[in-house]
Structures are given as structure tokens and as C-alpha cells.
């Protein structure tokens, strides 16, 4: 199955010189999944909600400063490969080309809508993220924004002092509040208003009650729930409690699952691949394979390597955080670390991963869910 009928020529396009204030208004008015930025009529990048919330730039800042690159996808590309490119590009939207001509866009939502009938082969337990980042309900909005930036996430479960789930705060909630407040305050110097916003308690902006999922539910069911409620992720709660937080399941997790294959070689996704400098995909696969080979009973089904750039720099080289997560026949194994430059960060994380891999013992492989998934996705 390819994306010929999934890609759409209907998209919002702005010039690279467009002011951020106008772009924020577009998000509020038209609620697009993303915006394509062009410069002199030529594709230059995309802007999503994540780029806007991470930027504390003034409304007069140009779009070119905030836009990010997104992979160019051929209109006839395989749906699995398109999903992989969106995940690795850390974007929800990408330009679609027919030859050398910009045809339109493809979004993660469009891909999920097209394959939703095939998502009853896996459960939430197979794909959700357990290492969840939360925020206290009494924390300030400014603290929440810093946490969103630091961890590279788009949603934070809000908990009380007893870690009981009280609500959820997303990048959309913050953007919606900022735009609404800007309209109410009118034009002029709003620096004092911004400071006031950042000092508000998270409780004032969070959404409640929280839409949740449970580990045993089918992925198809939770994706339908996301579409019905116009959200991109759900908090995962234990089967016996709806007040505790077990993790997060997002549309990106589902897109990543679409890339699983029956091939024997390791299936690797790299998020923020544009941060790679001296490293290559081949280097990463080879190094992870060497680590895994030290524990030969382990079969790796899927590897996810994620890079995140911090603002701190050393002689011009940015501080990078690297997270490596393996889904194996012996469960999930992970390692993370930081370093100046992607190569340094990757090898710090790799060392941690190796220690964790060698500690894995006595876990029986369970291939059933993967076999079901591959058979279903084979029909695409």
C-alpha cells in the first residue's frame, strides 16, 4: 500500500518572511496539522505546534527562524516508509512531491486513518511509553514549558502530591491560552503579560478529566478514541486504577509500530536524524548490533534511537541527549546519556545500554504479538 490516495493537495502555505503572530493566529483559526513554509516559491520547511511552543520569540519573528526541515516524500512511497520518515523527522507533516513538483502534504493522521482497520493486531501494552514525564498541578506554566522542552515531549500528565492523575497539559493547551490571552490584551508591549502567564499554576491550564487507555486495549480502539476526541495521545492507566499513571501512548507510537518488519536485520528508527554529524545510520546499527551480540539469546525486534539538542554549547558544539530503546525477545532494554555532539552522546548512551543488556536474565521470549502484527501489516 502506498500513499498515492493518502496525500492531499490541500494545505496551508506561508512565506518564510511571515510573522509568527500571524502564524499563531492561523493555528487558532484553521487548526492545521502543520504549515508548509516556502521561500521565493520553493519549499523551505514546515512549522508545527511543537515549534511554536518551544519558541519564546516575539510575534514579529519571521517563520524562517522557527521552521524545521521535514523529509520530502514521493507521492507513491510505501506507507510504512512514509511512517518511518515522519517518525525519524520528528514531524507530523511532510511535503509530498510528484517528480520535482510539490503536490501537497501527508500527515500522520491521514496514514493512521488509512490503516486503522489493520491495527487490531497489537495492544497498547506492546507500544506505549512507560518512562513518562509528569508535572505537579501546583507547578508554574513556565516550569511545565521547560519540562516539555527538556524532554522533547508534547504532553504532561498532571499529578497531585500523591501522584494521583488530575489532568493533562499539552502544547496545544499552552498555545491556545497564549493566543486567546493575546487577543484579549490587544496590541502593545506584552512582556508583563507573558511573565504573568508563565507564573500561572498548571492547574489553570490543564484539561480534565483525562482521556485514558489501558494496557490490554487494542491499538485500533485507542486510535479511534484519539480521533473522536481530537487528541494525539492518551495517558495509560493500570487496569485496576484510573488514578495512577503507567505511561503514555501516542499516534507517533502507532506510526512507529507500522514500520515493524519480518526482516532479520535490526529495524531501527532514529528521531531527529538531522542532528547526526559524524555518525551515520550504518554506524548506529552496527554499534547496537555489537552490543546485543554479547547476549546471544536476545533477539531485537525494533530499536529506537532518539536525539535531543539542548541550548548549552561547548566551543560551538551543542549538548545532545541520546536515548536508545530496544524492544527485544527479553522485554524492553534502554540506555541514555548526554554529550557534546551526537557521536559523544550516542556512545555514552550505548555504554549504558550495554550494561543494561548484560544484566538481562531469565526472561522468556514472547513472539506472539509480533507474529500477529507482521501478518496484519503484510496485508497493507
N, C-alpha and C positions, 0 to 999 in steps of 0.2 A: 504494500500500500504506500503510495506517495502523497505529497501534499498539494497536488495539482488542484484539487477541488477544495482544499482547506485554506489555502492562501486567499487573501481578499485584496482587491484594488481600493477598498475604502479605508483611508487612514488620514490622520491629521498631520499636516506638514507645516513646519515653520522654518524661517530663515535663521541661520546661525547668529544673526545680529538681533534677534528678538529678545526683548526684555523678560527676565524671569517673572516679574509681576504679571505680565500678560499670560505667560505660560501657566502660572499657578491658577489664574482665572479660567484658563481652558480646561484644566483638570477638574476644577469645581463645576464648570458649566456642562462640559461634554463627557466627563468621566471616561476618557480613553484609556486603553491598556498601556499606551505609550505614544510617544510623538517622534516622528522622523524629522531629523534636522538636516537641512541642505544648505550648501554654501555655493553661491553662483549657480544654482540649479543642480548641483551634484551632491549625491548622498554624502553626509559627513558623520552622522551618528544618530543615537536615539536618546531620549530622556524619559525616565520612568519616575514613579513616585519616590523610589528609594534615593535617586539622585537629588531630588528636591529636599527631602527631609534631612539628608546628610549635609546639605549646604546651608550655612548661616549667612549667605551672601545677601546683599541688598537687592531689592526688586529691580534696580537699574542694571544689574549684572547681565551680560549677554548669555544667550543659550549656549554658545560655543564653549564657555568656561565650564559648564556643568555636564554637557552631553558626554556620553561614553560610546566607545565603539561596540558594535554588535556584528556578529558574523553574517556575511552575505550568504543567503540560501537560495539554491536553484529551485525554480518552481516545480520541478519534477523530482526533487530529492525524496529519498525514502523517509517515512515518518519517524522511524527510530533514529536515524541520523540527524534529522531536524531537531528531535527532542534532545539528543546529546549536545548539539550545538547551542541550544538555548541554555541548557544547564551549565555547560562549560563557560559560556559567555556571561553567566550570572545575569540574565536578562529575560524579560517576559515577552519581548517583542523583537523581531528581526526583519530586516528588509528582504524581500523576495525578488529575485531577478529572473527575467526570461532573456537569456543571452546576455547582452550588455545593457538591457533596458530595465529600469526599476518598475516592476509590475505592481507591487503592493507590499503587504506585510503578512507575516504569520505570527500567531500568538500561541502561548502555551495553552490558553483556554480553548482555542479552536482545535488544537491537537487532541486535548482530552475529550472534548465533545465528540470528536470523530471516532475515538477508540473506546468510549465508555462501556460499550457492550462487552468488551473483552477484559474488563477489569474485575471480573468476579472470580479470577483465578488466584488472587492473593488477598491477604488480610492486612489490616493496619499494623498488626504485630510484626509483619515482615519488613516494613519500610519506615516506620516512624522513628523520629529522633528522640533518644532518651536523654541526651545531655542538654536539658532545657535551661534557658536563662530566664529568670523571673525578676520582678521588681516589686517592692513593697508599696502598698496603697498610700502610705504617707510620704513616700519619696517625692521629690520635686520633678516636674516635667523635664527640666534641664538635665537632671540625673538620668532619667529614662532615655532621653535622646543620646546622651553619651554612651549608655549601655547598648543601644541599638547600633551605634556607630562602631563601638569597640568589638562587638561580636558579629557584626555583619548580618544581623537578622532584621526582620520586618515586623515582628510581633513579640510582645512580652506578656505572659500570664501575670496577673496582678494578685498578690497574696497578702494576707494579713500577718500579724505577728506569729500566728501558729501555723503558717504555711498553708492555710486554707484558701482555696481558689475563690477570689472575689470578683474578678473581671479580667478583661484583656485590653491592652493598649497596643495599637498598631500605628505604622507610619501614616496610614490614611486618616486615623483619628487626629493626629497632630496637624497634618496638612489642612484638614477640614476646619479645625479650630483656628489656625493661623489665618486662613483666607476669610473665614467668617468674621473674625475679630478685626481684620484689616478693613473690611467693608464697613463695619460699624464705626470704627475710629475715624475713617476718612483719610485724606491725604495729609502729608506733612511729616515731620520728624517723629518716627515711632519707636525710637530706641528704648525709651522708658516703657512703652507698652510691651515690647519684646521681652525686656527683663521681667516684667510682671508675669507674662505668660510662663516663662521658664521657672518662676518661683511657685507656680500653682501646684497643688498636690495632684499626683497621678489620679487619685480618686475622682477628681473633677472631670477628667477627660476619658477615662476608661469606659468600655462598653460592658454592660451587664444586663441580664445573665449571660453566661458564656456558652457558646455553642460547642459541644464536645463530641468526642468519638471514643470508642473503647477498643482495646487491642484485638478482640475477636471479630470485629466487624469487617465485612468485605470492603475492599477499596472502592468498588463501584458505588456502594451505599454512601460512603463519606464524601466522595466526589460529587454525587448528586446533591448532598446536603450543602456542600460548599457553593454550588451553583444556585441552589434555591435561596440561600441567604446572602449571596453576593460577597463571599469571603474567600480568601486564598489559603486559609489554614485553620485547623481545629486543634484545640487542646485535648490531649489524650488523657483520660482519667481511668483509674483502676475499675475493674468490673464491679467491685463491691463498694465503690465510693465515687460520688460525683463532686467531692470537695477537695480531693487531692490531685496533684499534677504528676503524671507519669512521663509526659513528653509532648511533642508537637508533631502533627502530620500536616504536610503542605502539598500544594499542587506540584511544587518542584520535586518533592519526594516521589510523587507518582510519575512524573516525567522521567526521572532517573530510572525508575523500575522498568520503563518501556525499553531501555537500552540493554537490558539483560539479554544475553545470547547463549546459544548452546556451544559456542566455540570453546576450545580447550584453553586457549591463551587467556591471560588475565584481562578482564573487562574493566577499563579504567576511565573514570571521568575526572576532569580537572576543572575546578571552578576558579574563575579569574585567571585563565590561562595566559592573558596578556601580561601578567606580572612576571612570567618566566623570562629570564635574560640569558644566562649561560646554560641553563637546563633545557632539555628537550623532552617530549613525551617519551621517547625511546629510553632516555636516561632514567626517567622516573619508573617506568615499567620494569626495567632491568634491575634497578636497585631494590624495589619492593620484592621482586621475584627471588632475589638472592637471600633476602631476609626470611621469606616464607619457606624457602627450600631447606632451611635449617631445622624445620619441624615438618618432616615429610608427610606425616599423616594428615596435615591440614590442606584442604582444597579451597582456594579463594574463588568465590563466585563473582565478586564485584569489589572494586576498590574506588574510593572517592578521596581525592586529594584537593584540599581547599586552601587557597592563599588569600590573605587579607593584609592590605597595606595600612600601616599606622602613619601618623603625621611625623613622628620622630625620625630624624635622619642623622647619619654619621658620615661626614665628608661627602654629602650629597647622596648617599645610599640609604634608602628608606628601610625602616624596621618592618619586617614582614613576619606575620604569624602563619604557620603552616599546620594544618590538621590532616592526618591520614586515618581513614577509617576503612577497615576491611570487613566484608561480610563473608564469612567462611563456613565450612562444614562443622566447625567447632564454635560457632557463635560469632559475635562481633568483637573485633580487636582494634584498638585505636592508639594513636600516639600524636602528640602535638608539641610544638616548640616555636621559639622566635629567634630571629637572627637578622643581621643587616644584609639584605638581598635575599632573593628567593632560594638560591642554592644553599646558603648557610642555614636558613630556616628549615628547608626540606631535610637536610641531614641531621639537624637537631631532633626534628620530629621522627625521622627514621630510626635514630638511636633509641628513642623512647618506645617506638613501635616494636623494635627487635626485642627489647627487654620484656615487653608485654606478651609478644608471641611465644617466647621461650618459657613463659610462666603458664601458658595454657596447657591444661592436663585433664584427662578423663571426661571429655565431653563427646558424646556420640553424634555423628553427622546425621542430619535430617534433610534429605533431598526432596521430600515430597512436594513442598510448596514451590520449589524451583522448577520441578518437572511439570507441574500444573501450569505455572506461569509461561514456561517456554512453549508448551503445546498451544496455549491460547494465543500468545503473541505470534506464533508461527502462522496463524491464520490471517494476520494483518497484511 
